[in-house]
Amino acid sequence: MCLAIPGKIRSIEQADGLIRRAKVVFGSIVKEAYLDMIPQAKEGDYVLVHAGVAINLVNEEEALKTFAHLEQYGGLEDLLPEEGLAEGVR
């Protein structure tokens, strides 16, 4: 079973005019993800990433709810956003 965690797109690069790659931030962890499945993704968007591929866009409200649930489980602090959660989401 896989757990999809939202990450925020920090930057996007385009290689050879075809391949779009993003640097995606998961708390204090930054990973690269290909944007082939969601070409409309832009900097600042939240995405779900699986095996190095961004598979879906997630709105900020849903991402913050997910972070609040993860915070309850503990042990996942490195995946939570560094700026903390918005008030009222916890």
N, CA, C and O of each residue as an XYZ file, in Angstrom:
360
protein
N       0.839     -1.170      0.000
C       0.000      0.000      0.000
C       0.888      1.239      0.000
O       1.903      1.282      0.694
N       0.509      2.228     -0.767
C       1.269      3.475     -0.870
C       0.516      4.605     -0.174
O      -0.714      4.625     -0.129
N       1.275      5.527      0.354
C       0.705      6.712      0.969
C       1.106      7.906      0.115
O       2.291      8.215     -0.004
N       0.136      8.568     -0.471
C       0.417      9.750     -1.289
C       0.398     10.981     -0.391
O      -0.580     11.239      0.310
N       1.481     11.726     -0.423
C       1.614     12.923      0.400
C       1.763     14.123     -0.526
O       2.572     14.085     -1.453
N       1.007     15.174     -0.296
C       1.135     16.344     -1.169
C       2.473     17.046     -0.973
O       3.008     17.122      0.133
N       2.988     17.551     -2.071
C       4.187     18.377     -2.043
C       3.917     19.639     -2.839
O       3.039     19.660     -3.702
N       4.666     20.683     -2.552
C       4.466     21.971     -3.217
C       5.559     22.182     -4.263
O       6.745     22.028     -3.973
N       5.148     22.534     -5.479
C       6.112     22.754     -6.553
C       6.894     24.032     -6.268
O       6.322     25.116     -6.154
N       8.209     23.884     -6.157
C       9.095     25.026     -5.911
C       9.546     25.648     -7.228
O       9.582     26.871     -7.364
N       9.893     24.792     -8.204
C      10.362     25.296     -9.497
C      10.104     24.245    -10.569
O       9.926     23.063    -10.276
N      10.089     24.706    -11.822
C       9.851     23.819    -12.960
C      10.930     24.085    -13.999
O      11.257     25.233    -14.300
N      11.479     22.995    -14.545
C      12.452     23.072    -15.636
C      11.868     22.370    -16.844
O      11.100     21.417    -16.712
N      12.236     22.843    -18.016
C      11.815     22.168    -19.238
C      13.080     21.752    -19.977
O      13.899     22.599    -20.335
N      13.243     20.451    -20.207
C      14.420     19.927    -20.896
C      14.053     19.561    -22.329
O      13.023     18.931    -22.570
N      14.880     19.948    -23.258
C      14.679     19.621    -24.675
C      13.336     20.093    -25.207
O      12.876     19.595    -26.235
N      12.701     21.033    -24.537
C      11.419     21.543    -24.999
C      10.259     20.587    -24.809
O       9.124     20.924    -25.147
N      10.518     19.408    -24.279
C       9.460     18.405    -24.136
C       9.215     17.990    -22.695
O       8.074     17.973    -22.234
N      10.262     17.663    -22.001
C      10.136     17.068    -20.672
C      10.113     18.163    -19.612
O      11.036     18.973    -19.524
N       9.046     18.182    -18.804
C       8.944     19.142    -17.697
C       9.185     18.402    -16.393
O       8.533     17.403    -16.089
N      10.142     18.920    -15.632
C      10.466     18.372    -14.323
C      10.286     19.452    -13.286
O      10.563     20.625    -13.534
N       9.818     19.045    -12.123
C       9.614     20.003    -11.033
C      10.431     19.598     -9.821
O      10.660     18.415     -9.571
N      10.865     20.596     -9.077
C      11.403     20.364     -7.736
C      10.206     20.519     -6.811
O       9.584     21.580     -6.756
N       9.890     19.451     -6.085
C       8.711     19.421     -5.225
C       9.173     19.322     -3.775
O      10.003     18.479     -3.431
N       8.626     20.192     -2.933
C       9.016     20.269     -1.528
C       8.009     19.505     -0.674
O       6.804     19.748     -0.725
N       8.548     18.573      0.112
C       7.764     17.821      1.095
C       8.365     18.161      2.455
O       9.236     17.439      2.941
N       7.917     19.240      3.068
C       8.497     19.683      4.340
C       9.942     20.080      4.145
O      10.225     21.062      3.460
N      10.878     19.324      4.744
C      12.302     19.636      4.601
C      12.969     18.796      3.514
O      14.186     18.858      3.346
N      12.189     18.019      2.782
C      12.701     17.144      1.728
C      12.310     17.717      0.368
O      11.163     18.112      0.160
N      13.274     17.758     -0.559
C      12.997     18.216     -1.924
C      13.268     17.055     -2.872
O      14.342     16.454     -2.835
N      12.292     16.742     -3.722
C      12.410     15.655     -4.703
C      12.074     16.181     -6.081
O      11.358     17.173     -6.220
N      12.598     15.508     -7.109
C      12.221     15.835     -8.479
C      11.044     14.974     -8.884
O      10.936     13.815     -8.483
N      10.155     15.559     -9.692
C       9.004     14.814    -10.203
C       8.728     15.259    -11.632
O       8.829     16.441    -11.961
N       8.383     14.306    -12.462
C       8.006     14.615    -13.840
C       6.551     15.060    -13.874
O       5.719     14.545    -13.127
N       6.249     16.016    -14.741
C       4.906     16.603    -14.817
C       4.119     16.143    -16.049
O       3.149     16.794    -16.435
N       4.520     15.040    -16.664
C       3.870     14.561    -17.887
C       2.368     14.339    -17.719
O       1.599     14.605    -18.643
N       1.944     13.859    -16.559
C       0.524     13.536    -16.363
C      -0.321     14.755    -16.022
O      -1.543     14.720    -16.165
N       0.312     15.828    -15.574
C      -0.433     17.049    -15.243
C       0.299     18.266    -15.824
O       0.919     19.036    -15.091
N       0.217     18.427    -17.142
C       0.952     19.511    -17.807
C       0.522     20.908    -17.371
O       1.263     21.869    -17.580
N      -0.653     21.039    -16.772
C      -1.146     22.353    -16.335
C      -0.531     22.791    -15.006
O      -0.767     23.917    -14.570
N       0.249     21.929    -14.355
C       0.851     22.263    -13.061
C       1.800     23.448    -13.200
O       2.491     23.601    -14.207
N       1.813     24.292    -12.148
C       2.678     25.474    -12.155
C       3.315     25.651    -10.775
O       2.907     25.010     -9.806
N       4.312     26.521    -10.699
C       4.977     26.783     -9.424
C       3.953     27.213     -8.380
O       3.057     28.009     -8.659
N       4.103     26.669     -7.166
C       3.191     26.995     -6.078
C       2.041     26.016     -5.930
O       1.375     26.001     -4.895
N       1.792     25.187     -6.959
C       0.726     24.184     -6.875
C       1.149     23.040     -5.958
O       2.337     22.752     -5.814
N       0.163     22.395     -5.342
C       0.396     21.169     -4.591
C       0.087     19.996     -5.507
O      -0.908     20.006     -6.232
N       0.960     18.972     -5.469
C       0.779     17.787     -6.301
C       0.993     16.534     -5.467
O       1.707     16.550     -4.464
N       0.360     15.447     -5.902
C       0.639     14.131     -5.339
C       1.663     13.479     -6.250
O       1.508     13.491     -7.471
N       2.718     12.905     -5.657
C       3.802     12.306     -6.433
C       3.903     10.829     -6.088
O       3.876     10.447     -4.918
N       4.020     10.001     -7.130
C       4.223      8.564     -6.947
C       5.338      8.122     -7.880
O       5.264      8.349     -9.088
N       6.361      7.499     -7.335
C       7.475      6.953     -8.113
C       8.096      8.000     -9.037
O       8.458      7.691    -10.172
N       8.218      9.229     -8.558
C       8.870     10.278     -9.322
C       8.018     10.959    -10.372
O       8.519     11.749    -11.172
N       6.718     10.652    -10.371
C       5.797     11.257    -11.333
C       4.675     11.950    -10.567
O       4.033     11.343     -9.710
N       4.443     13.226    -10.879
C       3.302     13.936    -10.288
C       2.040     13.379    -10.940
O       1.899     13.416    -12.162
N       1.124     12.862    -10.122
C      -0.045     12.175    -10.679
C      -1.340     12.960    -10.555
O      -2.328     12.633    -11.212
N      -1.347     13.998     -9.717
C      -2.593     14.746     -9.543
C      -2.311     16.081     -8.859
O      -1.390     16.198     -8.050
N      -3.114     17.078     -9.197
C      -3.088     18.355     -8.483
C      -3.976     18.249     -7.253
O      -4.994     17.558     -7.274
N      -3.590     18.934     -6.182
C      -4.375     18.966     -4.954
C      -4.499     20.428     -4.546
O      -3.514     21.167     -4.580
N      -5.711     20.854     -4.159
C      -5.828     22.255     -3.740
C      -5.189     22.434     -2.359
O      -4.998     21.469     -1.619
N      -4.868     23.673     -2.034
C      -4.148     23.961     -0.796
C      -4.923     23.507      0.436
O      -4.329     22.990      1.383
N      -6.232     23.692      0.436
C      -7.047     23.285      1.590
C      -6.923     21.785      1.839
O      -6.758     21.355      2.980
N      -7.002     20.996      0.779
C      -6.894     19.539      0.920
C      -5.488     19.149      1.373
O      -5.328     18.244      2.192
N      -4.473     19.827      0.844
C      -3.096     19.550      1.255
C      -2.919     19.830      2.745
O      -2.311     19.028      3.454
N      -3.439     20.952      3.226
C      -3.302     21.301      4.643
C      -4.050     20.321      5.540
O      -3.581     20.003      6.633
N      -5.206     19.841      5.090
C      -5.933     18.819      5.861
C      -5.104     17.543      5.963
O      -5.040     16.917      7.021
N      -4.473     17.166      4.860
C      -3.630     15.968      4.862
C      -2.473     16.143      5.834
O      -2.164     15.228      6.597
N      -1.823     17.316      5.817
C      -0.724     17.573      6.747
C      -1.198     17.491      8.198
O      -0.480     16.972      9.052
N      -2.393     17.995      8.484
C      -2.940     17.948      9.844
C      -3.137     16.503     10.290
O      -2.839     16.160     11.434
N      -3.633     15.658      9.397
C      -3.808     14.233      9.732
C      -2.452     13.568      9.964
O      -2.298     12.793     10.908
N      -1.476     13.861      9.116
C      -0.145     13.274      9.278
C       0.489     13.697     10.591
O       1.169     12.903     11.241
N       0.270     14.939     10.983
C       0.831     15.451     12.231
C       0.298     14.654     13.427
O       1.023     14.442     14.399
N      -0.949     14.216     13.362
C      -1.551     13.442     14.449
C      -0.865     12.091     14.629
O      -0.779     11.581     15.746
N      -0.372     11.507     13.522
C       0.252     10.186     13.594
C       1.653     10.237     14.176
O       2.126      9.248     14.736
N       2.321     11.373     14.054
C       3.669     11.523     14.579
C       4.694     10.742     13.767
O       4.344      9.848     12.997
N       5.954     11.088     13.950
C       7.027     10.400     13.257
C       7.210     10.818     11.810
O       8.089     10.299     11.122
N       6.389     11.754     11.336
C       6.472     12.189      9.945
C       6.826     13.674      9.849
O       6.492     14.329      8.862
N       7.487     14.195     10.853
C       7.751     15.631     10.927
C       8.496     16.160      9.708
O       8.259     17.294      9.292
N       9.399     15.357      9.120
C      10.166     15.813      7.955
C       9.287     16.057      6.739
O       9.708     16.737      5.803
N       8.069     15.512      6.733
C       7.178     15.660      5.586
C       6.201     16.808      5.733
O       5.529     17.172      4.768
N       6.106     17.387      6.919
C       5.157     18.472      7.148
C       5.743     19.784      6.650
O       6.962     19.956      6.652
N       4.894     20.712      6.224
C       5.408     21.985      5.707
C       6.185     22.739      6.773
O       5.784     22.791      7.936
N       7.310     23.326      6.357
C       8.166     24.043      7.308
C       7.484     25.259      7.898
O       7.762     25.627      9.040
N       6.583     25.903      7.133
C       5.922     27.114      7.622
C       4.791     26.804      8.593
O       4.148     27.722      9.102
N       4.536     25.521      8.858
C       3.486     25.144      9.790
C       2.122     25.128      9.132
O       1.977     25.455      7.955
N       1.138     24.747      9.902
C      -0.223     24.643      9.390
C      -1.001     25.909      9.679
O      -0.764     26.592     10.676
N      -1.922     26.205      8.803
C      -2.781     27.378      8.990
C      -3.676     27.155     10.200
O      -4.087     26.027     10.474
N      -3.975     28.215     10.916
C      -4.882     28.114     12.060
C      -6.238     27.596     11.601
O      -6.710     27.937     10.516
N      -6.848     26.784     12.421
C      -8.168     26.261     12.097
C      -8.122     24.974     11.299
O      -9.160     24.348     11.085
N      -6.925     24.559     10.848
C      -6.820     23.329     10.075
C      -6.495     22.162     10.981
O      -6.832     21.021     10.665
N      -5.850     22.424     12.095
C      -5.443     21.341     13.002
C      -6.639     20.659     13.603
O      -6.486     19.724     14.389
